[in-house]
Amino acid sequence: MNLTLFGPELYYLGMALVLFCFSLRRRVQAAKDYQAALALSAGGLAVACLCLFQHGELFFKAYRVDLFSQIFKVALALGLFLVLTISRNLAHIEERYHAEFYLFLTTCTLGMMMLVSSVELLTIYVALELSSYSLYILVPLRRGDGIDVEAGIKYLLIGAVSSGFMLFGLSYIFGATHTTYLAEILPRLPQLVASPIGLFGLLLAMAGFFFKLSVFPFHFWAPDVYQGAANQVTTFIATASKAVAVALLLRLAALGTNYGYSFAQALMVLSIISMTLGNLVAIIQKDLKRMLAYSSIAHAGYVLIGVLTMQETGFTSAVYYALAYLVMNFTVFMVLSTVAADGRDLKISELAGLWKRSPLLSMTLILGIFALAGVPPSIGFTGKLFLFTSAMNQGYFWLVLIGAVNGTISLYYYLKVVYAAYFLEPGDLPAIQLGLPTRFLNYALCLTIIGFGVFPDRIVQLARDAVKMVL
């Protein structure tokens, strides 16, 4: 067994052990803990990039390392590093818990990395629980007025229910195919077309990933958890966990290609409801994080458009959109965390006059918002174009039309953010001073949003090569 294939996971396991030792110290050294965590996460990103083109199998073929899994491991490593870059000031988390904060972010990343390489049902379930339990601890770490505890309890309870649904579905798949290996399940599924057990089991098994992705009807946790958790925790949930959910959704959806019409119709209904519900409810939100939570529900519906095509082009567009969503969503959350430096929940009205208070932040915010809205030439526009084109090629005209209408609806609440930042007077709100690292991060994010929107070829080709490993 070649353990170098397990390189990123071993690195993050070692990083978790280091941070665990930090948490045992009697004397709190928050600044040193942060510097160590940031440096280690940068090293982890380098290791993940070096292991990008590895191939092989581990643990009796229950664990597959291929381009598909490695792309998402790089995305997860990038997500952790980006979140830590904005975690210098954890205003609403007590200093004595800072080491634990970095520790559980790392163990969550480790669990999600194991998740994207798992090709055996029980391995998938155990890896999902490892990543989920870390988040269950992170959400109520925030020091506040009790909303953090409420959000943590809701997240835990809804997560437990979706986990139960998922385990029930996995048992159905095992009972029907007599194996837990995805490679062995795939050729046996066509025999079950006449029986509902396979379709029912597959949909139940996907419940766990619907929960991570905030797809209807497993979306109820998102607004309260986004608002109740610390800004940095919300950022991690809104970026890294979404990417891993798409990865596992594609692995399981690939099993349903032989179900054809019935399976696609089930996903289409979920996609339409998620898009419409998310966009309509987001319109009335005044808290920025709650608005972004409902926006994430809508974006989950967009991703399902690519998944339900059951074709290489659709899966490729879903992978591209997952990576794009990580970047553009982090961009908005980075601005949110910088403006609300004291860790408070930010109202949309509190962005008033941002272009006067910090021109660079306002530019970054407008690019991130326009990318989420799908305005050209951003990375979000290119992602939506790929999704809608792949669905149109498969004959889903009405679905694409509904998606386009929802995209138009979303412009209303996204433009409310732009209006507040550019057309409201700041009043007595103070100017925002940015350090050199924050300025560099802003410029890098802006260039990424525009650059990969205009020149997506390299990422699309990587996504296409990765998807071939799954189909």
C-alpha positions in Angstrom: 0.0 0.0 0.0 1.5 3.3 -1.1 0.9 5.8 1.8 2.0 8.7 -0.4 -1.4 8.5 -1.9 -2.7 9.4 1.5 -0.4 12.4 1.7 -2.9 15.3 2.2 -4.9 13.3 4.8 -1.7 12.4 6.7 -0.6 16.0 6.7 -3.9 17.3 8.1 -3.9 14.5 10.7 -0.5 15.7 11.8 -1.7 19.3 11.8 -4.7 18.3 13.9 -2.4 16.6 16.4 -0.2 19.7 16.7 -3.3 21.9 17.3 -4.6 19.4 19.8 -1.3 19.8 21.8 -1.8 23.6 21.6 -5.3 23.3 23.1 -3.8 21.4 26.1 -1.6 24.3 27.2 -2.6 26.1 30.4 -1.4 29.4 29.2 -3.4 30.9 26.3 -1.2 32.1 23.4 -3.8 33.1 20.8 -1.5 35.0 18.5 1.0 32.1 18.3 -1.8 29.6 17.8 -3.1 31.7 14.9 0.3 32.1 13.2 1.0 28.3 13.5 -2.4 27.4 12.2 -2.1 29.7 9.2 1.4 28.5 8.4 0.3 24.9 8.6 -2.7 25.4 6.4 -0.5 27.1 3.8 1.7 24.0 3.9 -1.4 21.8 3.6 -2.4 23.7 0.4 1.0 23.1 -1.0 0.9 19.4 -0.2 -2.6 19.1 -1.8 -1.4 20.8 -5.0 1.7 18.5 -5.2 -0.6 15.5 -4.9 -3.1 16.7 -7.6 -2.3 14.2 -10.3 -1.9 11.1 -8.1 -3.8 7.9 -8.9 -4.3 4.7 -6.9 -6.5 2.8 -4.4 -6.1 2.2 -0.7 -7.7 0.2 2.1 -8.9 -2.8 0.1 -10.2 -0.5 -2.7 -12.5 1.4 -0.3 -10.5 4.6 -0.9 -9.8 5.9 -4.4 -7.3 8.6 -5.2 -7.9 10.1 -8.7 -8.1 13.5 -10.3 -11.7 13.9 -9.2 -10.9 13.5 -5.5 -7.7 15.5 -5.7 -9.3 18.6 -7.3 -11.7 18.8 -4.4 -8.9 18.2 -1.9 -7.1 21.2 -3.3 -10.4 23.2 -3.1 -10.8 22.1 0.6 -7.2 23.0 1.4 -7.7 26.4 -0.3 -11.0 26.9 1.6 -9.3 26.2 5.0 -6.4 28.5 4.2 -8.7 31.3 3.1 -10.9 31.0 6.2 -7.8 31.2 8.4 -6.6 34.3 6.6 -9.6 36.1 8.0 -9.5 34.5 11.4 -6.8 36.7 13.0 -9.6 38.5 14.9 -12.0 35.9 16.4 -13.9 38.6 18.3 -16.9 36.4 19.4 -14.9 33.3 20.3 -13.1 33.3 23.7 -9.3 33.3 23.5 -9.1 30.0 25.4 -11.0 28.3 22.6 -9.0 29.6 19.7 -6.8 26.5 19.5 -9.9 24.3 19.5 -11.4 26.5 16.8 -8.4 25.8 14.5 -8.4 22.1 15.6 -12.0 21.4 14.6 -11.6 23.3 11.4 -8.7 21.0 10.6 -10.5 17.8 11.6 -13.5 18.9 9.5 -11.2 19.4 6.5 -9.7 16.0 7.1 -13.1 14.3 7.2 -14.2 16.0 4.0 -10.9 15.0 2.3 -11.6 11.4 3.2 -15.2 11.9 2.0 -14.3 12.8 -1.6 -12.0 9.8 -1.9 -14.4 7.2 -0.3 -15.9 4.8 -2.8 -17.5 2.4 -0.3 -20.7 3.1 1.5 -19.6 2.7 5.1 -16.4 4.7 4.5 -18.5 7.5 3.1 -20.8 7.5 6.1 -18.0 7.5 8.7 -16.1 10.3 6.8 -19.3 12.3 6.6 -19.9 12.0 10.3 -16.3 13.0 11.1 -16.7 16.2 9.2 -20.2 16.9 10.6 -19.4 16.4 14.2 -16.6 19.0 14.0 -19.0 21.5 12.6 -21.6 20.6 15.3 -18.9 21.7 17.9 -17.8 24.9 16.0 -21.2 26.4 15.5 -22.1 27.0 19.3 -18.5 28.2 20.1 -19.7 31.7 19.4 -20.1 33.9 22.5 -23.4 35.7 22.2 -27.0 36.1 23.3 -28.1 32.5 23.0 -28.7 32.4 19.3 -25.4 30.4 18.9 -26.7 27.6 21.2 -30.0 27.6 19.4 -28.3 27.4 16.0 -26.0 24.6 17.2 -28.9 22.5 18.5 -30.9 23.0 15.2 -27.8 22.0 13.2 -27.2 18.9 15.3 -30.8 17.7 15.2 -31.4 18.3 11.5 -28.0 16.8 10.8 -28.9 13.7 12.9 -32.2 13.3 11.0 -30.5 13.6 7.6 -27.8 11.2 8.7 -30.5 8.7 9.7 -32.2 9.0 6.3 -28.8 8.5 4.6 -28.0 5.4 6.6 -31.5 4.0 5.8 -30.9 4.6 2.1 -27.4 3.0 2.2 -29.0 -0.1 3.8 -31.5 -0.3 1.0 -28.7 -0.1 -1.6 -26.8 -2.8 0.2 -29.8 -5.0 0.6 -30.5 -4.7 -3.2 -27.0 -5.2 -4.4 -25.3 -7.2 -1.6 -22.2 -5.0 -1.7 -21.1 -1.7 -0.2 -18.5 -0.9 -3.0 -19.6 1.7 -5.5 -17.7 0.0 -8.3 -19.7 -3.2 -7.7 -23.0 -1.5 -7.2 -22.8 0.3 -10.5 -23.2 -2.8 -12.8 -26.0 -4.2 -10.6 -28.2 -1.2 -10.6 -29.8 -1.7 -14.0 -31.3 -5.0 -12.7 -33.4 -2.9 -10.3 -35.1 -0.7 -12.8 -38.4 -2.5 -12.3 -38.2 -2.2 -8.5 -38.5 1.1 -6.6 -36.0 -0.1 -3.9 -33.0 1.1 -5.8 -34.4 4.6 -6.6 -35.8 5.0 -3.1 -32.5 3.9 -1.5 -30.4 6.2 -3.7 -32.6 9.2 -3.0 -32.5 8.5 0.8 -28.7 8.0 0.7 -28.3 11.4 -1.0 -30.2 13.0 1.9 -26.9 13.5 3.8 -25.4 15.5 0.9 -28.7 17.4 0.4 -28.2 18.5 4.0 -24.7 19.7 3.4 -25.7 21.4 0.2 -28.9 23.0 1.8 -31.2 21.5 -0.8 -34.9 21.5 -0.1 -36.2 19.9 2.2 -33.0 19.7 4.2 -32.4 23.5 4.1 -34.1 24.6 7.4 -30.9 24.8 9.3 -29.0 27.2 7.0 -30.4 30.6 7.9 -30.2 30.1 11.7 -26.8 28.5 11.6 -25.4 31.1 9.2 -26.6 33.8 11.5 -25.9 32.1 14.8 -22.3 30.9 14.1 -19.2 33.1 14.2 -18.5 34.8 10.9 -15.5 32.6 10.2 -17.4 29.4 10.9 -20.2 30.5 8.7 -17.6 31.2 5.9 -16.2 27.7 6.2 -19.7 26.1 6.1 -20.7 28.3 3.1 -17.6 27.4 1.1 -15.7 24.2 1.8 -18.7 22.1 2.9 -20.6 23.1 -0.2 -17.8 21.9 -2.5 -17.5 18.5 -0.8 -21.3 18.0 -0.9 -21.2 18.5 -4.7 -18.3 16.0 -5.0 -20.2 13.2 -3.2 -23.5 14.1 -4.9 -21.8 13.5 -8.2 -20.3 10.2 -7.1 -23.7 8.9 -6.0 -25.6 10.5 -8.9 -23.4 8.6 -11.3 -25.0 5.4 -9.9 -28.4 6.7 -11.0 -27.6 7.2 -14.7 -29.3 4.0 -15.5 -32.5 5.0 -13.9 -33.0 7.6 -16.5 -36.2 9.6 -16.4 -37.4 8.8 -12.9 -34.2 9.7 -11.1 -33.7 12.9 -13.1 -37.3 14.0 -12.5 -36.9 13.6 -8.7 -33.7 15.8 -8.9 -35.5 18.3 -11.1 -38.3 18.9 -8.6 -35.8 19.4 -5.8 -33.8 21.8 -8.1 -36.9 23.9 -8.9 -38.1 24.2 -5.4 -34.7 25.0 -4.0 -34.0 27.7 -6.5 -37.5 29.3 -6.2 -37.7 29.1 -2.4 -34.2 30.4 -1.8 -34.5 33.4 -4.1 -38.0 34.4 -3.0 -37.3 34.3 0.8 -33.9 36.0 0.3 -35.7 39.1 -1.0 -37.1 40.0 2.5 -33.9 39.4 4.5 -32.2 42.4 6.2 -29.4 40.4 7.8 -26.6 39.8 5.3 -25.7 36.3 6.5 -29.3 35.2 6.4 -29.6 36.6 2.9 -26.5 34.6 1.9 -28.0 31.5 3.5 -31.1 31.6 1.4 -28.9 32.5 -1.6 -26.9 29.2 -0.9 -30.2 27.3 -1.1 -30.9 28.8 -4.5 -27.4 28.0 -5.7 -27.8 24.4 -4.6 -30.7 24.3 -7.0 -28.5 25.6 -9.8 -25.9 22.9 -9.1 -28.6 20.2 -9.3 -29.3 21.3 -12.9 -25.9 20.0 -13.9 -26.2 16.8 -11.8 -29.6 15.7 -13.2 -28.4 15.8 -16.8 -26.5 12.5 -16.0 -24.0 13.4 -18.7 -20.3 14.4 -18.8 -21.0 18.0 -19.7 -23.5 18.4 -16.9 -21.2 16.9 -14.3 -18.3 19.0 -15.6 -20.4 22.2 -15.2 -21.4 21.2 -11.7 -17.7 20.7 -10.7 -16.8 24.1 -12.3 -19.7 25.8 -10.5 -18.7 24.2 -7.1 -15.2 25.6 -7.4 -16.5 29.0 -8.6 -19.0 29.2 -5.8 -16.3 28.6 -3.2 -14.3 31.6 -4.5 -17.2 34.0 -5.0 -19.0 33.2 -1.8 -15.7 33.5 0.2 -15.2 36.9 -1.4 -18.5 38.2 0.0 -17.9 36.7 3.4 -14.4 38.1 3.5 -15.8 41.6 3.1 -18.5 40.8 5.7 -15.9 39.7 8.2 -13.7 42.7 7.6 -16.5 45.2 7.9 -17.9 43.5 11.0 -14.5 43.3 12.7 -16.0 43.0 16.1 -17.7 39.7 15.1 -21.3 41.0 15.0 -24.0 40.0 12.6 -23.9 42.6 9.8 -27.1 44.1 8.5 -27.3 45.1 4.8 -27.9 48.7 5.9 -24.5 48.7 7.8 -22.8 48.5 4.4 -23.9 52.1 3.8 -21.3 54.2 2.1 -18.7 51.4 1.9 -17.2 52.9 -1.3 -16.2 55.9 0.8 -15.1 54.0 3.9 -13.0 51.5 1.9 -13.0 51.7 -2.0 -11.1 48.4 -2.3 -13.5 46.5 -0.1 -16.5 47.9 -2.0 -15.0 46.9 -5.3 -14.3 43.4 -4.0 -17.9 43.2 -2.7 -19.5 44.3 -5.9 -17.5 41.7 -7.9 -18.4 39.0 -5.5 -22.1 39.9 -5.5 -22.2 40.2 -9.3 -20.5 36.8 -9.6 -23.2 35.3 -7.3 -25.8 37.0 -9.4 -24.3 35.6 -12.6 -23.4 38.9 -14.2 -20.8 38.7 -17.1 -17.8 38.5 -17.3 -17.6 37.0 -13.8 -16.8 33.4 -12.9 -20.5 33.0 -11.7 -21.8 33.9 -15.2 -19.5 31.4 -16.8 -20.6 28.7 -14.4 -24.3 29.4 -14.9 -23.8 29.4 -18.6 -22.2 26.0 -18.5 -25.0 24.6 -16.3 -27.8 25.9 -18.4 -26.2 24.9 -21.7 -25.6 21.3 -20.5 -29.3 21.1 -19.4 -30.6 22.6 -22.6 -28.6 20.1 -24.7 -30.5 17.3 -22.8 -33.9 18.9 -23.6 -34.6 20.5 -20.2 -35.9 23.8 -21.7 -38.5 24.5 -19.0 -35.9 23.9 -16.2 -33.5 26.3 -17.9 -36.2 28.8 -18.2 -37.1 28.5 -14.5 -33.4 28.8 -13.7 -33.1 32.0 -15.8 -36.2 33.5 -14.2 -34.8 32.7 -10.7 -31.5 34.3 -11.7 -33.4 37.5 -12.6 -35.2 37.4 -9.3 -31.9 37.1 -7.4 -30.7 40.3 -9.0 -33.2 42.2 -6.8 -31.7 41.2 -3.4 -28.1 41.2 -4.7 -28.6 44.8 -5.9 -29.8 45.8 -2.5 -26.3 45.1 -1.2 -24.8 47.1 -4.0 -27.2 49.9 -3.4 -26.3 50.1 0.3 -22.6 50.1 -0.4 -22.7 52.8 -3.2 -25.8 54.9 -2.8 -26.4 55.2 1.0 -24.5 57.8 3.0 -22.2 56.3 5.7 -23.3 58.7 8.4 -21.1 58.2 11.4 -19.8 54.9 10.3 -15.9 55.0 10.5 -13.5 54.4 7.7 -12.0 50.9 7.4 -8.2 50.6 7.4 -6.8 47.5 5.6 -3.4 45.9 6.2 -1.1 44.8 3.4 -2.1 41.1 3.6 -5.8 42.0 3.4 -5.2 44.3 0.4 -3.3 41.5 -1.4 -6.2 39.0 -0.7 -8.7 41.5 -2.1 -6.8 42.0 -5.3 -6.2 38.2 -5.7 -9.9 37.4 -5.3 -10.9 40.1 -7.8 -8.4 38.8 -10.4 -9.6 35.3 -9.8 -13.3 36.2 -10.3 -12.7 38.0 -13.5 -9.7 35.9 -14.8 -11.4 32.5 -14.5 -14.6 33.9 -15.8 -13.1 35.2 -19.0 -10.5 32.3 -19.4 -12.2 29.2 -17.9 -10.6 26.7 -20.3 -7.9 25.3 -17.9 -10.4 24.7 -15.0 -13.0 23.3 -17.4 -10.5 20.8 -18.9 -9.4 19.7 -15.4 -13.1 19.3 -14.4 -13.8 17.3 -17.6 -10.8 15.0 -17.0 -11.9 14.6 -13.3 -15.5 13.7 -14.2 -14.3 10.9 -16.5 -13.0 9.2 -13.4 -16.6 9.0 -12.0 -18.7 8.2 -15.0 
